[in-house]
Amino acid sequence: MLDRVHYIQGGIVHGFQRGRELGCPTANIDPKAFNDSDLENGVFFGFAAISSQPESVYPAVLSIGFNPTFENESRSVEVHLCHEFGRDFYDDEIKLIICGYLRGQLKIPFDDLVVAINEDTLAALDCLKQSPYYEFKRDQFFQ
């Protein structure tokens, strides 16, 4: 459980395209928009909306940190919106409410990474169906 929810708004920028390769596309938030330094690195869940579809709010699972499997040099926020879109969102803005924490970042063998991502996604979706989390889907932040 987090001590509070975290609100982030920022542009979507190009990443390494690893999420697509793994079957879990992500929206990478512009690092300038993420200055919430009190959040530790890890896997989180919440809700997100994108500016090109502001009427819809989607469940999201996200990774914050250096992605130890890939040994990234800079900290990133990579958000997987749990919805099939069929397009990317570069140049869109994203609004994200981080509601809860699933686990710390781990160095997972590449062959096991898809399984871990799927388990995290199922856990996130399960949490977001429960109180108090599901109420954040209707938060004023998304209006």
VENLINGI-V342046 format. One record per pair of residues at least 4 apart in sequence whose ideal C-beta (glycine too) atoms are under 6 Angstrom apart, sorted by the first residue. I is the first residue (numbers start at 1). J is the second residue. D is the distance in Angstrom with one decimal. If there is no record, write none. Layout:
I&J&D  I&J&D
This chain:
2&100&5.9  2&101&5.6  5&97&5.6  5&99&5.4  6&36&5.3  6&98&4.2  7&97&5.8  7&141&5.6  8&34&6.0  8&96&4.5  9&95&5.0  10&29&4.8  10&30&4.6  10&33&2.3  11&30&4.2  11&93&5.8  12&27&4.7  12&89&4.8  12&90&5.9  12&92&5.1  12&94&5.6  13&28&5.3  13&30&4.9  15&28&3.8  19&24&4.9  19&25&4.7  19&26&3.8  20&25&5.0  22&114&5.6  24&80&5.3  24&117&5.0  26&78&4.0  26&79&5.9  26&80&5.0  27&79&4.8  27&89&5.4  27&94&5.6  28&78&5.3  29&33&5.5  29&34&5.7  29&77&4.3  34&77&5.0  41&64&5.6  41&65&3.0  41&105&4.9  42&101&5.9  42&104&4.8  42&105&5.7  43&63&5.6  43&102&4.4  43&103&5.2  43&120&5.3  44&62&5.2  44&98&5.0  44&101&5.5  45&61&5.2  45&100&5.3  45&124&3.5  45&127&5.6  46&60&5.4  46&97&4.7  46&98&4.4  46&99&4.4  47&57&5.2  47&97&5.1  47&136&5.4  47&137&5.1  48&58&5.6  48&60&4.2  48&79&5.7  48&81&5.5  48&94&5.7  48&96&4.6  49&54&6.0  49&57&4.9  49&95&4.9  49&142&5.0  50&89&5.3  50&92&4.8  50&94&5.4  51&92&4.8  51&93&4.1  52&92&5.0  57&137&5.1  57&142&5.2  58&81&4.4  58&82&6.0  58&83&4.8  59&82&4.3  59&125&5.7  59&128&4.9  60&79&5.2  60&81&5.3  61&80&5.2  61&120&5.5  61&121&5.1  61&124&4.0  62&79&4.4  63&78&4.9  64&77&5.2  65&75&6.0  65&105&4.5  66&72&4.7  66&75&5.9  67&72&4.7  68&105&5.5  68&107&3.9  69&107&5.5  69&108&5.3  95&142&6.0  97&136&5.0  97&139&5.9  99&133&4.8  99&136&5.4  100&127&5.7  102&120&5.7  102&123&5.7  108&112&5.3  108&113&5.1  108&116&5.1  127&133&5.7  128&133&5.0  129&134&5.9
